[in-house]
Amino acid sequence: MTASTTRRTTAAQSRLAAVGAIAVAGALLLTGCGDQTDKGSDSGTADTSSAPLADRLPADIREAGVIKVGSDIAYAPVEFKDASGKTAGIDPDLADAMGKQLGVKFEFENGTFDTLLGGLRSDRYDIAMSAMTDTKARQEGIDSDTGKKVGEGVDFVDYFTAGVSIYTKKGDDQGIKTWADLCGKKLVVQRGTVSHDLAKAEAEKCPAGRTITIEAFDNDQQAQTRLRAGGADAGSSDFPVAAYAVKTSGGGKDFQLVGEQVDAAPYGIAVAKGDTQLRDALKAALDAVIENGEYQKVLEKWGVAEGAVEEATINGGK
């Protein structure tokens, strides 16, 4: 999701600092999506006896051996269902590496992106890990549309940097190079993402009679389908996702990226306010996999190494 520097948003934001020209090539798995109740294949309990950071976890999670993860598992290559139905992608691979440090399994549960923080507040999930952009509004529980406080907010453990991109049908860029060029056009996005927020903000700047017509969907794959069928002029999503769609959809014949990335910002793992022991355990686990090289291997596997961070941070979003 990027055209000069932008992000999945507050009412649902997303995803990497100057991701420059992330290599979209590579052995990326085929994308797919699960239904809202699907769980990832990495369920079950784990033996914490030999895990170096197991004692950092809250006792109830350590004893259960499972961290319940809320995630929109339809956002390839960050998280998606592969051809065999298994939850795959950047986030699940990082979670597996962190789980080895903590001695637990990360169990991914599918939900629409704009409901994940509500699920976290209601204790349906222990964490939300879903290419979610760390923003001050989310940290403070502020609704990005109304500016009003809707909850106590969350803490983030930041682990990646991503921008926002615009893409069009291949060979038909409609003259779109920047966000301002979307005035008078129809744009498809995933609801509650940074792309959605950016589009609404840009529409307010458009000349009278030439606003942006925005069509928002529950997930990014629905938006791609709409554009592919000719129902819109352009789409927008986080850069890794847009790049993956350009690389894989129709064997690379459906879409093209236009312009530069915008709004580079950190992806964060969301943890409920006050759950500081779990938050700090996740940070320690991320720092450990960065240090031992597993983190870099995961990013290189998915062709997004340019989004790497040197260390995990708490609430680094602006």
VMD Tcl script that draws the C-alpha trace (Angstrom):
set ca {
  {0.00 0.00 0.00}
  {2.31 2.90 -1.12}
  {2.85 5.60 -3.79}
  {5.28 8.08 -2.19}
  {5.32 7.20 1.53}
  {1.59 5.60 3.20}
  {-0.35 2.30 5.33}
  {-3.61 -1.25 7.00}
  {-5.11 1.85 9.09}
  {-6.51 3.03 12.40}
  {-10.04 2.01 12.02}
  {-7.77 -0.58 10.62}
  {-4.30 0.38 9.38}
  {-1.46 -1.55 7.97}
  {2.06 -2.09 7.09}
  {7.16 -0.98 5.98}
  {9.60 1.93 6.29}
  {10.98 2.76 2.87}
  {10.32 -0.65 1.45}
  {11.94 0.84 -1.59}
  {11.74 -1.81 -4.20}
  {10.86 -4.97 -2.32}
  {11.58 -7.95 -4.47}
  {8.23 -9.34 -5.40}
  {9.78 -12.34 -6.99}
  {10.65 -15.38 -5.03}
  {9.05 -18.59 -4.07}
  {5.78 -17.17 -2.78}
  {3.00 -19.61 -2.09}
  {-0.34 -19.45 -3.85}
  {-2.82 -17.19 -2.08}
  {-6.14 -18.26 -0.63}
  {-8.41 -17.40 2.24}
  {-10.26 -19.18 4.99}
  {-13.66 -18.62 6.51}
  {-14.16 -16.59 9.62}
  {-13.97 -19.52 12.01}
  {-10.96 -21.28 10.53}
  {-7.94 -21.86 12.72}
  {-4.40 -22.23 11.57}
  {-2.81 -25.63 11.49}
  {-0.39 -24.75 14.28}
  {-2.81 -25.50 17.08}
  {-2.09 -27.56 20.16}
  {0.15 -27.21 23.13}
  {3.92 -27.07 23.35}
  {6.60 -28.19 25.78}
  {8.00 -25.13 27.52}
  {10.68 -27.00 29.47}
  {13.56 -26.25 27.09}
  {12.39 -22.92 25.66}
  {14.84 -20.15 26.64}
  {12.18 -17.47 27.17}
  {9.30 -19.54 28.57}
  {9.58 -17.95 32.01}
  {8.84 -14.53 30.49}
  {5.24 -15.51 29.67}
  {2.22 -15.08 31.97}
  {1.63 -18.29 33.89}
  {-1.76 -19.06 32.30}
  {-0.38 -18.87 28.76}
  {2.74 -20.81 29.69}
  {0.60 -23.58 31.20}
  {-1.82 -23.66 28.24}
  {1.07 -23.74 25.77}
  {-0.91 -21.67 23.26}
  {-1.15 -18.01 22.26}
  {-4.45 -17.29 20.50}
  {-3.88 -14.98 17.53}
  {-6.60 -12.93 15.84}
  {-5.75 -12.44 12.17}
  {-7.34 -11.63 8.82}
  {-5.99 -14.68 6.99}
  {-6.61 -13.34 3.48}
  {-3.73 -10.90 3.03}
  {-1.01 -12.70 1.11}
  {1.90 -12.81 1.53}
  {1.55 -11.65 5.16}
  {-0.98 -14.29 6.16}
  {-3.18 -16.47 3.95}
  {-4.34 -20.04 3.33}
  {-2.04 -21.93 0.99}
  {-3.17 -24.53 -1.54}
  {-3.34 -27.20 1.18}
  {-5.47 -25.01 3.48}
  {-2.66 -24.32 5.92}
  {-2.15 -20.84 7.35}
  {1.01 -19.51 5.69}
  {2.92 -16.28 5.22}
  {5.25 -13.83 6.91}
  {3.34 -13.55 10.20}
  {2.79 -17.30 10.75}
  {6.47 -18.00 9.99}
  {7.63 -15.31 12.43}
  {5.17 -16.64 15.01}
  {6.61 -20.14 14.62}
  {10.12 -18.81 15.23}
  {8.97 -16.84 18.27}
  {7.10 -19.87 19.58}
  {10.35 -21.82 19.73}
  {11.79 -19.14 21.98}
  {8.71 -19.01 24.22}
  {7.83 -22.71 24.23}
  {4.27 -22.17 22.95}
  {2.26 -22.56 19.76}
  {0.73 -19.51 18.08}
  {-2.79 -20.53 17.05}
  {-4.15 -18.29 14.26}
  {-7.91 -17.67 14.19}
  {-9.46 -16.01 11.15}
  {-11.54 -12.83 11.45}
  {-12.27 -9.74 9.38}
  {-9.61 -7.11 9.90}
  {-11.84 -4.42 11.39}
  {-13.06 -6.77 14.15}
  {-9.67 -7.93 15.44}
  {-9.13 -5.29 18.12}
  {-12.66 -5.86 19.40}
  {-11.84 -9.56 19.67}
  {-8.72 -8.68 21.59}
  {-10.69 -6.49 24.02}
  {-13.25 -9.25 24.57}
  {-10.50 -11.83 25.30}
  {-11.32 -13.91 22.24}
  {-7.66 -13.51 21.27}
  {-4.49 -13.05 23.30}
  {-2.93 -10.95 20.54}
  {-3.74 -9.62 17.08}
  {-1.10 -10.21 14.41}
  {-2.33 -9.23 10.98}
  {-0.13 -6.73 9.11}
  {-1.63 -4.16 11.45}
  {-0.10 -0.72 11.37}
  {0.92 0.66 14.75}
  {-0.68 4.12 15.08}
  {-1.21 6.53 17.94}
  {-4.95 6.34 17.36}
  {-4.93 2.58 17.89}
  {-2.66 2.89 20.88}
  {-5.10 5.36 22.44}
  {-8.35 3.69 21.34}
  {-9.38 6.53 19.02}
  {-11.72 5.93 16.08}
  {-9.99 7.28 12.98}
  {-13.25 8.41 11.36}
  {-14.85 10.23 14.30}
  {-11.80 11.15 16.38}
  {-13.67 9.84 19.43}
  {-12.34 7.42 22.01}
  {-13.92 3.98 21.59}
  {-11.78 1.88 23.92}
  {-8.69 1.86 26.05}
  {-6.44 1.14 23.09}
  {-3.69 -1.43 22.73}
  {0.06 -1.71 22.94}
  {2.09 -2.76 19.92}
  {5.26 -4.79 19.54}
  {6.60 -3.50 16.21}
  {8.33 -5.99 13.92}
  {8.27 -4.79 10.30}
  {7.93 -1.63 8.17}
  {5.68 -1.19 5.11}
  {4.20 1.46 2.87}
  {0.97 1.67 0.85}
  {0.72 1.20 -2.92}
  {-1.75 1.80 -5.73}
  {-2.22 -0.79 -8.47}
  {-4.28 -0.92 -11.67}
  {-5.14 -3.43 -14.35}
  {-2.03 -4.25 -16.34}
  {-1.53 -1.96 -19.32}
  {-4.33 0.37 -18.21}
  {-3.04 2.74 -15.54}
  {-5.77 5.35 -16.22}
  {-3.12 8.05 -15.94}
  {-2.77 7.32 -12.21}
  {0.66 8.01 -10.71}
  {-0.18 9.65 -7.37}
  {-3.06 9.72 -4.90}
  {-4.21 13.04 -6.33}
  {-4.68 11.32 -9.70}
  {-7.44 9.20 -8.14}
  {-9.82 12.19 -8.14}
  {-12.68 11.34 -10.49}
  {-11.76 7.64 -10.37}
  {-13.19 4.57 -8.62}
  {-10.91 2.89 -6.07}
  {-11.32 -0.49 -4.36}
  {-9.82 -1.15 -0.92}
  {-10.19 -3.37 2.11}
  {-12.49 -1.83 4.71}
  {-10.83 -0.23 7.74}
  {-7.32 -0.27 6.32}
  {-4.82 2.54 5.94}
  {-5.61 2.51 2.23}
  {-9.26 3.14 3.13}
  {-8.30 6.03 5.41}
  {-5.96 7.54 2.82}
  {-8.63 7.36 0.15}
  {-11.17 9.13 2.33}
  {-8.65 11.83 3.22}
  {-7.65 12.31 -0.41}
  {-11.28 12.46 -1.55}
  {-11.80 15.55 0.64}
  {-9.07 17.35 -1.32}
  {-10.53 16.62 -4.76}
  {-12.12 19.39 -6.85}
  {-15.92 19.66 -6.75}
  {-17.53 17.03 -8.93}
  {-14.37 14.92 -9.16}
  {-14.26 13.07 -5.86}
  {-12.88 9.55 -5.43}
  {-15.55 6.87 -5.52}
  {-14.47 4.39 -2.84}
  {-15.73 0.81 -2.72}
  {-14.64 -1.00 0.45}
  {-14.67 -4.78 0.91}
  {-14.27 -7.17 3.84}
  {-10.96 -8.43 2.49}
  {-8.35 -7.51 -0.08}
  {-9.07 -10.46 -2.34}
  {-12.62 -9.23 -2.90}
  {-11.24 -5.82 -3.88}
  {-8.83 -7.45 -6.32}
  {-11.66 -9.46 -7.87}
  {-13.68 -6.29 -8.42}
  {-10.78 -4.54 -10.14}
  {-9.92 -7.60 -12.21}
  {-13.51 -7.69 -13.49}
  {-13.34 -4.05 -14.59}
  {-15.50 -2.68 -11.78}
  {-12.97 -0.05 -10.72}
  {-10.06 2.01 -12.00}
  {-7.52 1.13 -9.30}
  {-6.94 -0.65 -6.01}
  {-4.76 0.08 -3.00}
  {-3.24 -2.03 -0.25}
  {0.00 -2.40 1.70}
  {2.98 -2.66 -0.60}
  {3.87 -6.32 0.17}
  {0.28 -7.33 -0.58}
  {-0.06 -5.23 -3.72}
  {3.29 -6.50 -4.97}
  {2.28 -10.10 -4.32}
  {-0.98 -9.60 -6.23}
  {0.92 -8.08 -9.17}
  {3.32 -11.02 -9.15}
  {0.79 -13.84 -8.82}
  {-2.67 -12.81 -10.09}
  {-3.24 -14.24 -13.53}
  {0.36 -15.37 -13.64}
  {1.44 -11.75 -13.41}
  {-0.85 -10.60 -16.24}
  {-3.67 -8.96 -14.25}
  {-2.20 -5.98 -12.37}
  {0.63 -3.46 -12.27}
  {1.93 -1.15 -9.54}
  {1.72 2.58 -10.24}
  {3.57 5.41 -8.53}
  {5.62 5.15 -5.36}
  {4.86 3.77 -1.91}
  {3.53 6.24 0.66}
  {3.21 6.38 4.44}
  {5.84 3.87 5.47}
  {4.99 2.77 9.01}
  {5.54 -0.15 11.40}
  {3.46 -3.30 11.57}
  {2.84 -4.24 15.17}
  {1.55 -7.19 17.18}
  {-1.36 -5.79 19.20}
  {-1.60 -6.67 22.90}
  {-4.25 -5.49 25.36}
  {-3.29 -2.53 27.55}
  {-2.15 -3.77 30.92}
  {-0.99 -7.12 29.56}
  {2.58 -5.93 29.85}
  {4.11 -9.29 30.74}
  {2.87 -10.86 27.50}
  {3.87 -7.75 25.54}
  {7.41 -7.82 26.93}
  {7.71 -11.57 26.36}
  {6.80 -11.08 22.69}
  {9.37 -8.32 22.37}
  {12.04 -10.55 23.90}
  {11.14 -13.38 21.53}
  {11.28 -11.08 18.49}
  {14.62 -9.69 19.54}
  {15.89 -13.26 19.96}
  {14.87 -14.34 16.44}
  {16.32 -11.14 14.99}
  {19.57 -11.90 16.79}
  {19.74 -15.58 15.77}
  {18.99 -14.91 12.09}
  {15.59 -16.64 11.86}
  {13.86 -13.30 11.32}
  {15.97 -12.44 8.29}
  {15.42 -15.91 6.81}
  {11.65 -15.48 7.02}
  {11.70 -12.07 5.33}
  {14.04 -13.28 2.59}
  {11.80 -16.30 1.99}
  {8.88 -13.98 1.24}
  {10.89 -11.38 -0.68}
  {10.37 -8.54 1.83}
  {13.79 -8.19 3.43}
  {13.80 -4.43 2.78}
  {11.14 -4.10 5.49}
  {13.33 -5.57 8.21}
  {13.85 -3.82 11.55}
  {16.99 -4.06 13.65}
  {15.12 -4.62 16.90}
  {11.56 -4.94 18.17}
  {10.09 -1.75 19.62}
  {7.08 -0.93 21.77}
  {4.53 1.57 20.41}
  {6.80 3.06 17.78}
  {3.92 4.20 15.56}
  {3.10 7.88 15.07}
}
mol new
graphics top color blue
foreach p $ca { graphics top sphere $p radius 0.5 }
foreach p [lrange $ca 0 end-1] q [lrange $ca 1 end] { graphics top cylinder $p $q radius 0.2 }
display resetview
